[in-house]
Amino acid sequence: MASARRRRIRSSPKLGLTGRPLRPIGVLGTSKIYKIMGKTVLCYPITFEISDFYMSQDMHLLLDDIKSDLVFLSKCWKLHGRPIYVLLIREEMARGENAMNMLTMLAAFKHGEFENMRLQVGRLQSMISSGCIEHLDFLDTEDLKELQFVAYADDDTKSFLYKSLTDVSQIVLMPSEESPSSFRDFEKHSTQELTALTADCDSVEVMSNLLFVIRQREGPNFRLTDGTYVDNQIEKLTRHAAKTRKWSVVRLCSSALSKVVDSLAPSLAGLLVKGRHITIGVFGKSEYEISEPIRPNEAKEILYSYCFPYEPQEAVLQQEMIIHLATYCYTEPQLFDGILKVRLGWFVQAMKIELQNRFMDLPVHSLSVCHRTK
């Protein structure tokens, strides 16, 4: 919302100026309080956004990102007032093997100190007076009408009775015994047959393959038997698969929706600044070499032109690799000594070979976003 409205800044149709580029608001911008036509608006950091990309649904990565956000705020906040960091807590954050790490972090917040940083947890009403307030006076009545605040929909959790966060973390996500399948196994069937199969399909993997083929044939506005659009069903399936840690399904669905991570272009620029060129493409197929900074829409076009036709999941997997490689290039530059060109397709192929040697049947696309081996 804030990024869309900020496009009005310095815009002039007469001069042909389109205004501020449509870019996500960073943690400095989301730590402010905005006043819009008498309304008080507070934004949560893009770290918690899951509709654009799925990386923040991996708990290892999310905890690291929260820590990085707070460290960045403590070092770079120079504005008047105190920054307000909105922590968006979802049910799945208190589940699984990382539940205690999340609870430990929240306990540290409550005690007022985390990673040598002083912070305060409290009600928003008591913090507004000391926060940094920015008035968006350039918005008009028409802009205000476009603002739509949608409440979060709760998942169906009637089968569980939660008395505390400890109870939530005790819920065991049972591993799936479904046989693996590929979307190519369904390409020989007609759309009518595939649509009929979606009505009675209980397998997350099979459902993702069915919806992927339907979406590629009929487009995003195709309606399924229950009347829902195929894109809406894919988005819903993506979130469900992320909760159950079926990352292969998450990547296939995200590639079907042509998703792009917000920090892709800055990460590419960071690698280029360090003197490394990047090639995008599937191993054994044509590649595209990036030797100069490009715009986000250009990066998206390259990924979905050179990866998607051959391995759809690599269109998003290579985005993850770019983010991680850019981070390592700054934090552990010695790893890149002697490397002038980073060939992502070859990286993925090396990962496949290593997984075959160590884990046999573990596909590279099923690895978690922040995979750690013991």
Contacts in CASP RR format, 6 or more apart in sequence:
PFRMAT RR
TARGET T0000
AUTHOR 0000-0000-0000
METHOD contacts of the structure
MODEL  1
MASARRRRIRSSPKLGLTGRPLRPIGVLGTSKIYKIMGKTVLCYPITFEI
SDFYMSQDMHLLLDDIKSDLVFLSKCWKLHGRPIYVLLIREEMARGENAM
NMLTMLAAFKHGEFENMRLQVGRLQSMISSGCIEHLDFLDTEDLKELQFV
AYADDDTKSFLYKSLTDVSQIVLMPSEESPSSFRDFEKHSTQELTALTAD
CDSVEVMSNLLFVIRQREGPNFRLTDGTYVDNQIEKLTRHAAKTRKWSVV
RLCSSALSKVVDSLAPSLAGLLVKGRHITIGVFGKSEYEISEPIRPNEAK
EILYSYCFPYEPQEAVLQQEMIIHLATYCYTEPQLFDGILKVRLGWFVQA
MKIELQNRFMDLPVHSLSVCHRTK
1 41 0 8 1.000
1 43 0 8 1.000
1 147 0 8 1.000
2 25 0 8 1.000
2 29 0 8 1.000
2 30 0 8 1.000
2 34 0 8 1.000
2 41 0 8 1.000
2 43 0 8 1.000
3 22 0 8 1.000
3 23 0 8 1.000
3 24 0 8 1.000
3 25 0 8 1.000
4 22 0 8 1.000
5 136 0 8 1.000
5 139 0 8 1.000
5 143 0 8 1.000
6 20 0 8 1.000
6 25 0 8 1.000
7 18 0 8 1.000
7 19 0 8 1.000
7 20 0 8 1.000
7 21 0 8 1.000
7 22 0 8 1.000
8 19 0 8 1.000
8 20 0 8 1.000
8 138 0 8 1.000
8 139 0 8 1.000
8 143 0 8 1.000
9 19 0 8 1.000
9 20 0 8 1.000
9 138 0 8 1.000
10 17 0 8 1.000
10 19 0 8 1.000
10 20 0 8 1.000
11 17 0 8 1.000
11 18 0 8 1.000
11 19 0 8 1.000
11 20 0 8 1.000
12 19 0 8 1.000
23 262 0 8 1.000
24 46 0 8 1.000
24 262 0 8 1.000
25 43 0 8 1.000
25 46 0 8 1.000
26 45 0 8 1.000
26 46 0 8 1.000
27 45 0 8 1.000
27 46 0 8 1.000
27 47 0 8 1.000
27 69 0 8 1.000
27 72 0 8 1.000
27 73 0 8 1.000
27 85 0 8 1.000
28 73 0 8 1.000
28 76 0 8 1.000
28 77 0 8 1.000
28 79 0 8 1.000
28 83 0 8 1.000
29 43 0 8 1.000
30 43 0 8 1.000
30 44 0 8 1.000
30 45 0 8 1.000
30 46 0 8 1.000
30 86 0 8 1.000
31 45 0 8 1.000
31 73 0 8 1.000
31 77 0 8 1.000
31 83 0 8 1.000
31 84 0 8 1.000
31 85 0 8 1.000
31 132 0 8 1.000
32 79 0 8 1.000
32 83 0 8 1.000
32 84 0 8 1.000
32 131 0 8 1.000
32 132 0 8 1.000
32 133 0 8 1.000
32 134 0 8 1.000
33 40 0 8 1.000
33 41 0 8 1.000
33 42 0 8 1.000
33 84 0 8 1.000
33 128 0 8 1.000
33 131 0 8 1.000
33 132 0 8 1.000
33 133 0 8 1.000
33 134 0 8 1.000
34 40 0 8 1.000
34 41 0 8 1.000
34 42 0 8 1.000
34 43 0 8 1.000
34 133 0 8 1.000
34 134 0 8 1.000
34 135 0 8 1.000
34 136 0 8 1.000
35 41 0 8 1.000
35 133 0 8 1.000
35 134 0 8 1.000
35 135 0 8 1.000
35 136 0 8 1.000
36 136 0 8 1.000
36 139 0 8 1.000
36 144 0 8 1.000
36 147 0 8 1.000
37 139 0 8 1.000
37 141 0 8 1.000
37 144 0 8 1.000
39 144 0 8 1.000
40 128 0 8 1.000
42 84 0 8 1.000
42 86 0 8 1.000
42 124 0 8 1.000
43 86 0 8 1.000
44 86 0 8 1.000
44 87 0 8 1.000
44 88 0 8 1.000
45 69 0 8 1.000
45 85 0 8 1.000
45 86 0 8 1.000
46 262 0 8 1.000
47 56 0 8 1.000
47 62 0 8 1.000
47 65 0 8 1.000
47 66 0 8 1.000
47 69 0 8 1.000
48 56 0 8 1.000
48 62 0 8 1.000
48 87 0 8 1.000
48 88 0 8 1.000
49 56 0 8 1.000
49 262 0 8 1.000
50 56 0 8 1.000
50 57 0 8 1.000
50 239 0 8 1.000
50 242 0 8 1.000
51 235 0 8 1.000
52 259 0 8 1.000
52 260 0 8 1.000
52 261 0 8 1.000
52 262 0 8 1.000
53 254 0 8 1.000
53 259 0 8 1.000
53 260 0 8 1.000
53 261 0 8 1.000
53 262 0 8 1.000
53 316 0 8 1.000
53 319 0 8 1.000
54 238 0 8 1.000
54 242 0 8 1.000
54 250 0 8 1.000
54 251 0 8 1.000
54 254 0 8 1.000
54 259 0 8 1.000
54 316 0 8 1.000
54 369 0 8 1.000
55 61 0 8 1.000
55 261 0 8 1.000
55 320 0 8 1.000
55 323 0 8 1.000
55 369 0 8 1.000
56 62 0 8 1.000
56 65 0 8 1.000
57 92 0 8 1.000
57 239 0 8 1.000
57 242 0 8 1.000
57 243 0 8 1.000
57 250 0 8 1.000
57 369 0 8 1.000
58 368 0 8 1.000
58 369 0 8 1.000
58 370 0 8 1.000
59 93 0 8 1.000
59 96 0 8 1.000
59 98 0 8 1.000
59 101 0 8 1.000
59 102 0 8 1.000
60 98 0 8 1.000
60 368 0 8 1.000
60 369 0 8 1.000
60 370 0 8 1.000
60 372 0 8 1.000
61 369 0 8 1.000
61 370 0 8 1.000
62 93 0 8 1.000
63 98 0 8 1.000
63 101 0 8 1.000
63 102 0 8 1.000
63 105 0 8 1.000
64 370 0 8 1.000
66 87 0 8 1.000
66 105 0 8 1.000
67 114 0 8 1.000
67 115 0 8 1.000
69 85 0 8 1.000
70 85 0 8 1.000
70 114 0 8 1.000
70 115 0 8 1.000
70 117 0 8 1.000
70 119 0 8 1.000
71 115 0 8 1.000
71 117 0 8 1.000
73 83 0 8 1.000
73 85 0 8 1.000
74 117 0 8 1.000
77 83 0 8 1.000
79 132 0 8 1.000
80 132 0 8 1.000
81 130 0 8 1.000
81 131 0 8 1.000
81 132 0 8 1.000
82 127 0 8 1.000
82 130 0 8 1.000
82 131 0 8 1.000
82 132 0 8 1.000
83 131 0 8 1.000
83 132 0 8 1.000
84 124 0 8 1.000
84 127 0 8 1.000
84 131 0 8 1.000
84 132 0 8 1.000
85 119 0 8 1.000
87 109 0 8 1.000
91 155 0 8 1.000
91 157 0 8 1.000
91 168 0 8 1.000
92 242 0 8 1.000
92 243 0 8 1.000
93 99 0 8 1.000
93 102 0 8 1.000
94 102 0 8 1.000
94 103 0 8 1.000
94 165 0 8 1.000
94 168 0 8 1.000
94 169 0 8 1.000
95 168 0 8 1.000
95 169 0 8 1.000
95 171 0 8 1.000
95 173 0 8 1.000
95 243 0 8 1.000
96 169 0 8 1.000
96 171 0 8 1.000
96 173 0 8 1.000
99 165 0 8 1.000
99 168 0 8 1.000
99 169 0 8 1.000
100 169 0 8 1.000
103 165 0 8 1.000
103 169 0 8 1.000
105 114 0 8 1.000
108 114 0 8 1.000
109 119 0 8 1.000
109 121 0 8 1.000
110 121 0 8 1.000
112 118 0 8 1.000
112 119 0 8 1.000
112 120 0 8 1.000
112 121 0 8 1.000
113 119 0 8 1.000
120 127 0 8 1.000
160 167 0 8 1.000
160 168 0 8 1.000
160 171 0 8 1.000
161 167 0 8 1.000
162 168 0 8 1.000
173 243 0 8 1.000
173 244 0 8 1.000
173 245 0 8 1.000
176 203 0 8 1.000
176 204 0 8 1.000
176 205 0 8 1.000
176 244 0 8 1.000
176 246 0 8 1.000
178 203 0 8 1.000
178 204 0 8 1.000
178 205 0 8 1.000
178 206 0 8 1.000
180 205 0 8 1.000
180 363 0 8 1.000
181 205 0 8 1.000
181 206 0 8 1.000
181 209 0 8 1.000
182 209 0 8 1.000
183 208 0 8 1.000
183 209 0 8 1.000
183 212 0 8 1.000
183 213 0 8 1.000
183 252 0 8 1.000
183 312 0 8 1.000
185 209 0 8 1.000
186 194 0 8 1.000
186 209 0 8 1.000
186 210 0 8 1.000
186 213 0 8 1.000
187 213 0 8 1.000
189 197 0 8 1.000
189 213 0 8 1.000
191 214 0 8 1.000
191 217 0 8 1.000
191 218 0 8 1.000
194 210 0 8 1.000
194 213 0 8 1.000
194 214 0 8 1.000
195 214 0 8 1.000
195 224 0 8 1.000
195 225 0 8 1.000
196 225 0 8 1.000
197 206 0 8 1.000
197 210 0 8 1.000
198 207 0 8 1.000
198 210 0 8 1.000
198 211 0 8 1.000
198 214 0 8 1.000
198 224 0 8 1.000
198 225 0 8 1.000
198 233 0 8 1.000
199 224 0 8 1.000
199 225 0 8 1.000
199 226 0 8 1.000
201 207 0 8 1.000
201 210 0 8 1.000
204 237 0 8 1.000
204 240 0 8 1.000
204 241 0 8 1.000
204 244 0 8 1.000
204 246 0 8 1.000
204 249 0 8 1.000
205 246 0 8 1.000
205 248 0 8 1.000
205 249 0 8 1.000
207 237 0 8 1.000
208 234 0 8 1.000
208 237 0 8 1.000
208 241 0 8 1.000
208 249 0 8 1.000
208 252 0 8 1.000
208 253 0 8 1.000
209 252 0 8 1.000
211 230 0 8 1.000
211 233 0 8 1.000
211 234 0 8 1.000
211 237 0 8 1.000
211 253 0 8 1.000
211 256 0 8 1.000
212 234 0 8 1.000
212 252 0 8 1.000
212 253 0 8 1.000
212 256 0 8 1.000
212 312 0 8 1.000
214 222 0 8 1.000
214 224 0 8 1.000
214 230 0 8 1.000
215 222 0 8 1.000
215 230 0 8 1.000
215 231 0 8 1.000
215 234 0 8 1.000
215 256 0 8 1.000
216 256 0 8 1.000
218 230 0 8 1.000
219 230 0 8 1.000
220 229 0 8 1.000
220 230 0 8 1.000
220 231 0 8 1.000
221 229 0 8 1.000
221 230 0 8 1.000
221 231 0 8 1.000
222 229 0 8 1.000
222 230 0 8 1.000
223 229 0 8 1.000
223 230 0 8 1.000
224 230 0 8 1.000
224 233 0 8 1.000
231 257 0 8 1.000
234 253 0 8 1.000
234 256 0 8 1.000
234 257 0 8 1.000
235 253 0 8 1.000
235 257 0 8 1.000
237 249 0 8 1.000
237 253 0 8 1.000
238 249 0 8 1.000
238 250 0 8 1.000
238 253 0 8 1.000
238 254 0 8 1.000
238 257 0 8 1.000
241 247 0 8 1.000
241 249 0 8 1.000
241 250 0 8 1.000
241 253 0 8 1.000
242 250 0 8 1.000
245 368 0 8 1.000
246 366 0 8 1.000
247 365 0 8 1.000
247 366 0 8 1.000
247 367 0 8 1.000
247 368 0 8 1.000
247 369 0 8 1.000
248 313 0 8 1.000
248 363 0 8 1.000
248 365 0 8 1.000
248 366 0 8 1.000
251 313 0 8 1.000
251 316 0 8 1.000
251 317 0 8 1.000
251 365 0 8 1.000
252 312 0 8 1.000
252 313 0 8 1.000
252 365 0 8 1.000
254 316 0 8 1.000
255 304 0 8 1.000
255 308 0 8 1.000
255 312 0 8 1.000
255 313 0 8 1.000
255 315 0 8 1.000
255 316 0 8 1.000
256 312 0 8 1.000
258 300 0 8 1.000
258 304 0 8 1.000
258 315 0 8 1.000
259 316 0 8 1.000
260 296 0 8 1.000
260 299 0 8 1.000
260 300 0 8 1.000
260 303 0 8 1.000
260 319 0 8 1.000
261 319 0 8 1.000
261 320 0 8 1.000
261 323 0 8 1.000
262 296 0 8 1.000
263 323 0 8 1.000
264 296 0 8 1.000
264 299 0 8 1.000
264 300 0 8 1.000
264 319 0 8 1.000
264 322 0 8 1.000
264 323 0 8 1.000
265 293 0 8 1.000
265 294 0 8 1.000
265 295 0 8 1.000
265 296 0 8 1.000
265 299 0 8 1.000
266 326 0 8 1.000
267 322 0 8 1.000
267 323 0 8 1.000
267 325 0 8 1.000
267 326 0 8 1.000
267 327 0 8 1.000
268 278 0 8 1.000
268 290 0 8 1.000
268 293 0 8 1.000
268 294 0 8 1.000
268 299 0 8 1.000
268 322 0 8 1.000
268 326 0 8 1.000
269 293 0 8 1.000
270 326 0 8 1.000
270 329 0 8 1.000
270 330 0 8 1.000
271 278 0 8 1.000
271 322 0 8 1.000
271 325 0 8 1.000
271 326 0 8 1.000
271 329 0 8 1.000
271 342 0 8 1.000
272 278 0 8 1.000
272 290 0 8 1.000
272 291 0 8 1.000
272 292 0 8 1.000
272 293 0 8 1.000
274 329 0 8 1.000
274 330 0 8 1.000
274 333 0 8 1.000
274 336 0 8 1.000
275 340 0 8 1.000
276 329 0 8 1.000
276 336 0 8 1.000
276 339 0 8 1.000
276 340 0 8 1.000
276 341 0 8 1.000
276 342 0 8 1.000
277 289 0 8 1.000
277 290 0 8 1.000
277 291 0 8 1.000
277 340 0 8 1.000
277 341 0 8 1.000
277 342 0 8 1.000
278 289 0 8 1.000
278 290 0 8 1.000
278 322 0 8 1.000
278 341 0 8 1.000
278 342 0 8 1.000
278 344 0 8 1.000
279 287 0 8 1.000
279 288 0 8 1.000
279 289 0 8 1.000
279 290 0 8 1.000
279 341 0 8 1.000
279 342 0 8 1.000
279 343 0 8 1.000
279 344 0 8 1.000
279 345 0 8 1.000
280 287 0 8 1.000
280 288 0 8 1.000
280 290 0 8 1.000
280 302 0 8 1.000
280 303 0 8 1.000
280 306 0 8 1.000
280 307 0 8 1.000
280 318 0 8 1.000
280 344 0 8 1.000
280 345 0 8 1.000
281 287 0 8 1.000
281 288 0 8 1.000
281 306 0 8 1.000
281 307 0 8 1.000
281 314 0 8 1.000
281 318 0 8 1.000
281 344 0 8 1.000
281 345 0 8 1.000
282 306 0 8 1.000
282 307 0 8 1.000
282 310 0 8 1.000
282 311 0 8 1.000
282 314 0 8 1.000
282 345 0 8 1.000
282 348 0 8 1.000
283 345 0 8 1.000
283 346 0 8 1.000
283 348 0 8 1.000
283 349 0 8 1.000
285 306 0 8 1.000
285 310 0 8 1.000
286 306 0 8 1.000
287 306 0 8 1.000
287 343 0 8 1.000
287 345 0 8 1.000
288 302 0 8 1.000
288 305 0 8 1.000
288 306 0 8 1.000
289 341 0 8 1.000
290 299 0 8 1.000
290 302 0 8 1.000
294 302 0 8 1.000
303 315 0 8 1.000
303 318 0 8 1.000
303 319 0 8 1.000
304 315 0 8 1.000
307 314 0 8 1.000
307 315 0 8 1.000
307 318 0 8 1.000
308 314 0 8 1.000
308 315 0 8 1.000
313 365 0 8 1.000
314 345 0 8 1.000
314 348 0 8 1.000
314 365 0 8 1.000
317 348 0 8 1.000
317 364 0 8 1.000
317 365 0 8 1.000
318 344 0 8 1.000
318 345 0 8 1.000
318 348 0 8 1.000
320 369 0 8 1.000
321 344 0 8 1.000
321 347 0 8 1.000
321 348 0 8 1.000
322 344 0 8 1.000
325 342 0 8 1.000
328 335 0 8 1.000
328 336 0 8 1.000
329 335 0 8 1.000
329 336 0 8 1.000
348 364 0 8 1.000
351 364 0 8 1.000
351 367 0 8 1.000
352 364 0 8 1.000
355 362 0 8 1.000
355 363 0 8 1.000
355 364 0 8 1.000
355 367 0 8 1.000
358 373 0 8 1.000
END
